[in-house]
């Protein structure tokens, strides 16, 4: 089963400094049929104006993965962590028993990013934060694990039985991914256009996928992909 979720049909909230699209119910947008996909609870597609951002606010018991598409985001939290994550790179925060953080676009250009919330395998645990670069050349023509709780080497660790993957494909290229029984996949093309098992997706469309043992993703235009595999 592959359900295309067109970008123009996503939840939308424009706060001026923040122009957000929601793949799942979030904030003031509530859609009872879109409360999550397996353990994936939130996929927000955010555009953050220059010199603005999210002031300090709390989280608990959630794995939060941020994939920066353009620009950069600067993180600060109550543990004393600080860091700037640029385009194509990833940061993760395990909220655990509780953490406060702020996310600012300190750049002179709009920052665009995906923020994903994944339910942890269990509640509690000490909060943590980490980030690292993921050169797009390293994922050319194939999926690479960016964040994972499934033992993937070189991925940022999360406390969930899930993984977040990235790939870049030239027009005409294909990438494959095996999806185990009972798992939920969610695929978005940050850029470009693709077909997943014959279903066409435009830029920033979502695809909710299950009961498909193998995914064949073919780029019909140069594409940058993010895929979540979750229980």
N, C-alpha and C positions, 0 to 999 in steps of 0.2 A: 504494500500500500504506500503510495506516494501522493501526498496532498500538497499541491502548490498553494502558497499563501502570498498573493501579489503584494508588492510594496505599497501600492496605493490603497489597499484594503487594511493595512495595519492600523493599530491605534495611533493617534497623533496628539501631541501636546506641544504647543509653541509658547515658550515663556519669554521670548525675546532673546535672552542670552543663551537659551537652550532650546533647540528644535529637536524633538525626540519622536521616534517611531517605536512602537511596542509590538513585538511578535506575540506576546502573551499579556494577560491582564496585569496592569501596573498603574499605580497612582490613581488618577481620576478616571482611567479607562478600564471598565470592567466588562469582560466578555466571558460568560459562564462556560462556553465551549472551548476557551483557550486559557486554562488555568496553569498550563505547563505541558511538558511532553516528557513523560517518565520523570526522572529526577531533575530535568532541566526546567527551572521555574521561571526564569526571566531571560529574554534576549532583547536588549534595547539598542537601537540604532540612533546614536546621539551626534548632534552637531553643536559644538560649544564655541561661542563667540570668543574672539581674542580678549585677553585680560579679564576673564570671568571664570566661574566654575562653581563647584559644589562646596559650600562651607562645611565645617566639621559637623559630623552626624554619626550616630551609632549603628552598628550591625552586630548580630550574634547568630551563631549556628547557620552559616551559609558560606559556601565557597564562591568567591567572586573573581571572575577572570575578565580582564580588560584587554582587548585587541585593538591597538591604535591603527587606524587606516591612513589618516593624514595628520600632519601637525605633531603635537606632543601633549602629554598630560603629566603634570607634576603632582606627586603624591606626598602627603604628610599624615602621620597617624600618632595615636596616643602612646605607642611603644617607642617613639623617637625616630622611626624610619622616615627617610626622605628619599625621593628619587624621581628622575624624569624618564618617561618611557616614550620613545619616538615611533614614527610610522613603521609598521610591520612587526613591531616588537610587542611583548606581552608582559603584563604584571598579574600576579595572583595574590589574593588576600583570603586567608582562612580566618573567619570572624570568631569561631570558637565560642568561648565563654563571654566574649564581648570586646569590641574595639571601636574607637572613634577615629574617623579619617576625613580628610579633605582632598578633593581632586580639582586642580586649577589648570586652566589653559593660560599659561604665562606668555604664550607666543604672540606674534603680530598677525597671525593667520588663524582662520577657523580650524579647530581640531575636530576630526570625525573619528568615531570609535564604535566598536561593539562592546557592550558590557553584558556578561552572562552570569547568571546566578544558578548554582547547582546545589541541590540538597546534599549535605554530608552524609556519610554512611552511619554516623552516630553523632549525637549532640555533645557539646562541651569540648574540652581540650584547650590548650593555650593558643591565643591568637598569634598569627604570623603574617608576614608580607614578603614578597620577593618579586624580582623582575629580571629579565634577561633579553638580549637581542636574538632575533631569529632571522638571519639574512634570507631574503626571498630566493636567492640563487640556490640555497640548500634544499629548497622544497620545490624546485622546478620539475614538473612532470610527475610529482608523487606527493602523497600525504606524509607529513611529518608531525609527530605528537608535540604540541606546544605546552600543554598542561595535562597532567595525568595522575590518577590515583591507582593505576593498573601496572605500575612498575616499568613504564617506558623510560629507557635511558635518555638522559639529556633534556627531558621535559621538566618544566616547573612542577613541583609536587602539589597535589590537592588531596584533601581527605574525603574523596568520593570515589565510588566505583565507576568512574567515567574518565573520558579523555576528550580533549579539545585538540583538533588537528588543523593544519593549514596546508594549502597547496597552491602553486601557480601553474597555469597551463597556457601554452600558446594555442592559437586557433587551430583546431584539428587534432590537438593532442587529447589523450585519454588518461584517466587515472582510475584505479579500482580500489574498492575497500570492501572487505568481508564483514558482514554484520551478523553477529551471533544471534541465535534464537532467543526471543524474549527481550531483545535490546531495542532502544529507541534512538534513531538518528535524526538530526536536524541540520540541514545544509543551507548556507547562504553564500551567494557570490557577492563579495564586497565590490568587485568590478567585473564587467564582462557578462557574457551569456553562456549558459551551458545546457546540456541535456543530461538528466540523470535517469538511467534506464528508460530513455525515450521521452521523458517529461521535460518540457522546456522551462527554463528559469531565466528571467532577466536579472539585471543588477539589483541586488538588495531584496529580491523575492526570497521567501522562505520555502523550504520543502520539509514537511513532517513525514518521516519514513519509518515503517516497521514491516516485519514479515517479508523482507527482501534480503535473501542470503548474501547476495553480492551486489554492490553498487558499481555501475560503470558510468563515470562522469566524463562527458565529451565536451570540450570547449568549442563553441561556434564562433566565439570571439575571444581574444586574450582575456584570461580570467584569473581572479584571485579568490580563493575559496576558504571558508571556515566551516568545519564540520564538528558536531558534537555527537559522541557515542555514549549513551547513558542507560542505566537500568530502567 
